[in-house]
Amino acid sequence: MFERFTEKARRVIFFARYEASQYGSPYIETEHLLLGLLREDPALVRRFSELKIVAADIRTDIERNISRRERISTSVEVPLTEDCKKLLKFAAEESQRLAQRHVETGHLLLGILRVEGSLASRILRERGVKPEVVREQLARPPASIKVVSRPSTTTIATLESFLAGLKWHNWEQLAPFFAPNAQFIDSAGKRWIGRDQIEKQFEVLFAPYAKKSVTFLREDTYINRAESLVASILWENVTVGSESTRSMHRMTFVLGPEEEDWAILFIQVTPVVVH
């Protein structure tokens, strides 16, 4: 079903599943897909409305209309509702209608708007987002609608989404966060080069940080001269392999521009304290 979906579009669904679990929903609803869209492409909705749209306001509006339940573990599979299945079908139809090869985030936005009875569609329409306007702009050449997001906003959102996704143990959906030439250096100093190699070893490399007992704290983030994001994450209660001792690890991330998106370029893990 998702063969034609770009990595960005697939991540919207990934984030929607995360949003559903955080609100304790047993299903992925259209409003969760809208929240996932705002996480992945925060500038998209603003592009198609004359009003000043703030993602936090949309979330507040959604929360007024849904019931928050106890959080569901991110390891539990959450299925799509029928409305969401229609939404994804509509997105694929819009891509074909516009003679565009891939299903992008803009097509997902059109899909949301076409499920007219849904909460997500109503919220967008009330804010002046109209399907005909979105469709017209998506039909233009990409260069005429290209939007460059500030690295300080986009890269931090990418980093936080990646960290949240580690708890899901769904390595295949996290691998696209890495640039093709990314590098990973583990706590023992061993280096893996390239996304393909990192993907093959993903469970070995990241399973210690996905355990329920492990917590993390973002120590620092800054933009360097090359306009890449450098972030320091401190992990507590880490055990590696068959070790019984718990360690504290510092994980340094470097994220940079990758075509029109942002990707992880480099990760280095450094042991800090061993208990």
N, C-alpha and C positions, 0 to 999 in steps of 0.2 A: 504493500500500500504506500510506503514512504520512499520508494525508489527515486522518485522525481523531486523529493523534498531536499532543499539545501541543508547544510549543517545548521545554519541559523534557524531555519524553520523547524528542524527536528529538535533543536534545543528549546524552542518555545513549548513544545509538547512535554519535554523533559521537565521544564520549570513548572508547567501546569500541574504535573503529577506531584511535584514538591508542594505547590500551593494547596492542592486538595488535601494532602496529608497533614499540613499545618493547621488547616481549619477542621480537621476531623471528618472530612467528607468521604463516604465510601465510593464516590464516583467523581470523575473529572467532569466538571460542568463548564459551560461556556465562559462563565466569569473567571474560572481558574485559567482557561486559555488566554483570556484577555490579560490577566495579571502576568502570565508567562510571557506574553508578547511585550508587555511594558518592561519586564526584566531584560529581555534579550535585545529589544530595539526601542529604547525609551524615547527617541526622537520621532518615531514613525507616526504615532497618532497626532502629535502636534502639527505635523506637516500638512495634514488634511483638514484642519479646522481653523476658522478665523478667531476662535476663542483661545484664551490662554489655558491650556490643559495641563494640569499637574497630576502626575501619577499617584501621589499620595491622596489627592481628592477622589480619584476614581476608586482607590482601595477603600477609602472611608465610605463612599456611596455603596460599594458592594457589601461591606460589613453591616450596613444598615438593613440590608435586604436578605441576609442569610443568617443561619444559626451557627455559632461556633461550638463545636463539640470537642471532646478530648482528642488530642493529637494522635494520629495513626503512625506507627513505625514506618519509616521510609523504605524498609525492606519489604513491605506488604504491597502487592500489585493492586493498583487502583484502576478499574476499567473506565472507558469513555461512555458517557451517556449517548442516547440516540441523537440528541441535538448536536453533540460534539462530532459524532460520526458524519452527520450531515454537513457540518461546518467544514470538515476536512475535505469532503467530497466537493463542496462548493468551491473551496480554494483551488483544488485541482482543475475544476471546470473553468475558473477564471483565468488560470494560467494558459489553458488551451485556447480559450476565447481570444486572448491577447497574443496568441502565437508565440508564447514564451516557453522555453524548454523546461525550466525548473519552477517549482513551487516555492515562492519567496515569502518573507514575512508580510509583504503588502497583500499578497493573495490570501493569506490567513486573515488579515484585517477585513478584506471583502467577504470572506466566508462568515466571519462573525456578524457582519452587518446583514447578510442575507438570511440568517436565522432570526427572523423579525420578532418572534415571540419570546426570545431569550432575554435574560437580564443584561447580558453583556451588550447585545445589540441596542437595547433601550438606552443604556447609559451612554453609549457612543453617539447615538442619534440625538439625544438631549443636549449633547455638547457640540452639535453642529457637524458631525462627521457623516457625510453622505456618500453612498456607494458610487453614484455617478461621478462624483469629483475624484474619488480614489481611483476609479477605473480609468478615467481620462488621464490622470497624471502618471499612472503606471504604464500607460501605452506610449508615453514619451521615451525618447532615447535615455538610457541610464545616466549619461553625463549631465542631463538637464535637471535631474532630480536628486543628484548625489548630495548626501548630507554628511558632513564630517563631524563626529561627536568629539567632545573634549576628552582627551585620554584620561584625565583624572576621574571622570565620571564613568566612562565606559569600561575601562580596564578594571576598576575596583569592583564593578558589578560582575564582570566576568570571573574575577578571582573569587568573590563570595559565592557565586553560583557553583563554581568548581568545588570549593570546600564543602558546601552543603551537599553536593552530589556524591561525595565520597562515602557518606553514610548509607548510600543506596546499594553499594556493591555492584553497580551496573557499569562495568568497566568499558563496555563497547560505546556507551553514550558519552563517556568522559574523554575518551581518546581524542575526539575531534577538537578538544580545547587546545591541543598541542600543535605548534608549527611543525611542518615536515622535517625541519632540521633541528628540532628541539634536543636539549641535552638534560639528563638527570644524573646527579651524583648522589649516591646513597650515603648513609651514616658511616660506612666502612671505607668510603673513598672510591668505590667502584663506579665507573662511568658508563651510561647507556647513551648512545647517539642515534637520533632519528626517531620520528613518531612511530614508525613500524616496530622498531625494537622495543620502545617503551610500552607500546600496546601489548606486545607479546608477554612482557614481564609485569603488566600493570598490577595484577593481583599480588604478586610478590612484593612489588615496590610500595604499594599503598594500603594493603590490608592492615598493617600495624596501626594505621591512623584512622581506620574505619570502625574500630571496635567501640562498643558503647561506653566503655570505661575511659576512653581517651577524650580529652578536651583540648581545645585550642584557643589561643588568644592572638589577635592581630596586633603585633607590637608597633609596627611602623610602616608607613607607605610614603613614597615620594617619587616625583617625576625627575629622571635624570636629564642630562643635556641632550641626549638622543631622543627625548620624549617617549621613553619607555618607562613603564611603572616598575619600581623595585619595591617589594613587600617582604616583611619579615613576620613569619608566623611561628609562635611558640606552642609546641605540643607537649602535654603532660601525660604521664602514665603510659608511656609507649613501651611495648615489649617487641623485640624483633626475633623472628624465628622461634627457636625452642628456649630462648633465654627466659629465666624466671624473674630477673630483676627489671624494675621499671625505670625508664629513663625520661629525661626531658630533652627534646630535640628542637632545634631551630631550623626552620625550612625557609630558605630565601628564594623568592620567585622573581623572575624578570619576565614581564609581558610587553609585547610590542605589536605594532601594526602588521597585519597579514592580509593583503589585498584590501578589502573594505571592512574587515573585521579586526579583532584583537585576539592574540593567541599567546600561549605560554611558550617562551623561548628557552628558558633555563630554570632548573630547580637544583638547589644544593642543600643537603641535609647535614647538619652539624650537631653531634651530641653536646649537651650543655652540662647536665648533672646526672649522675648515676646514683640511685638510692641503694 
